[in-house]
Amino acid sequence: MIALEARGITKSFGAVQVLKGISLAAEKGEVISIIGSSGSGKSTFLRCLNLLETPDAGEIVAGGEHVRIEPGKKPDARQVERLRRRVAMVFQGFNLWHHMTVLGNVIEAPVHVHGRSRAEAIEEAHALLKKVGLAHRADAYPAELSGGQQQRAAIARALAVHPEVILFDEPTSALDPELVGEVLAVIRRLADEGRTLVIVTHEMAFARDVSSRTLFLADGRIEEEGPSADLFAAPRSPRLVQFLEAFRAGGFTRETPLPTLESNGL
């Protein structure tokens, strides 16, 4: 069963075409990693999937909501809202509301967008914060948290709207190296639960070991895709071979075991 599908997505900024007809179909429970060099279009494509960035043309389908984007026309605002209820986003820079506590951030959308009772939203928020290892920080403000804790709070906020798909835009790139493991451990648990995840990442070992499929983008196109284990073990595209060699040479690809929640004390 397809949880999220994108067909022929194109996007230009001025005279520069950033996306050149990219398509993706994520099955329910599938974890897809998107990798590629800076400027390859990864984050732009991800933002197009829940229409935070409006494509120039293409189609997005999620949970029965079918949005067609035609050149020069904006998609229907009601359709966009319904799509975003199904497809949540976790941002590179956390995007928490700094004037709200962690608990306030998590309950904001369930109460004010989805119309749930405050008591119900608070009860679920506490359960979600426990899930991501932040039960003891519910009353803290984002400025009082480490980067890893802020990102885990952002994941709890995304889970609170009961999305069918969660998009992660380089969720560890803004973190100090010692904090990366705690966030990856939470994402790995979500994958183990059978959630549908699409992740833009520079964590090559994570993409290889956790995602079921990986897409390699180059110059706004999918240069290569396939089962993650196969793609990393035997890349076919010369550009992907070069890309992976660069990461390995720089020490970005960890060959040590991936972190778990338990190993991070969560």
Secondary structure as GFF3:
##gff-version 3
##sequence-region A 1 266
A	DSSP	beta_strand	2	13	.	.	.	ID=ss1
A	DSSP	beta_strand	16	27	.	.	.	ID=ss2
A	DSSP	beta_strand	31	36	.	.	.	ID=ss3
A	DSSP	alpha_helix	42	49	.	.	.	ID=ss4
A	DSSP	beta_strand	57	62	.	.	.	ID=ss5
A	DSSP	beta_strand	65	69	.	.	.	ID=ss6
A	DSSP	alpha_helix	77	86	.	.	.	ID=ss7
A	DSSP	beta_strand	87	90	.	.	.	ID=ss8
A	DSSP	alpha_helix	102	112	.	.	.	ID=ss9
A	DSSP	alpha_helix	118	131	.	.	.	ID=ss10
A	DSSP	three_ten_helix	135	137	.	.	.	ID=ss11
A	DSSP	three_ten_helix	142	144	.	.	.	ID=ss12
A	DSSP	alpha_helix	147	159	.	.	.	ID=ss13
A	DSSP	beta_strand	165	169	.	.	.	ID=ss14
A	DSSP	alpha_helix	177	192	.	.	.	ID=ss15
A	DSSP	beta_strand	196	200	.	.	.	ID=ss16
A	DSSP	alpha_helix	204	210	.	.	.	ID=ss17
A	DSSP	beta_strand	213	218	.	.	.	ID=ss18
A	DSSP	beta_strand	221	227	.	.	.	ID=ss19
A	DSSP	alpha_helix	228	233	.	.	.	ID=ss20
A	DSSP	alpha_helix	238	250	.	.	.	ID=ss21
###
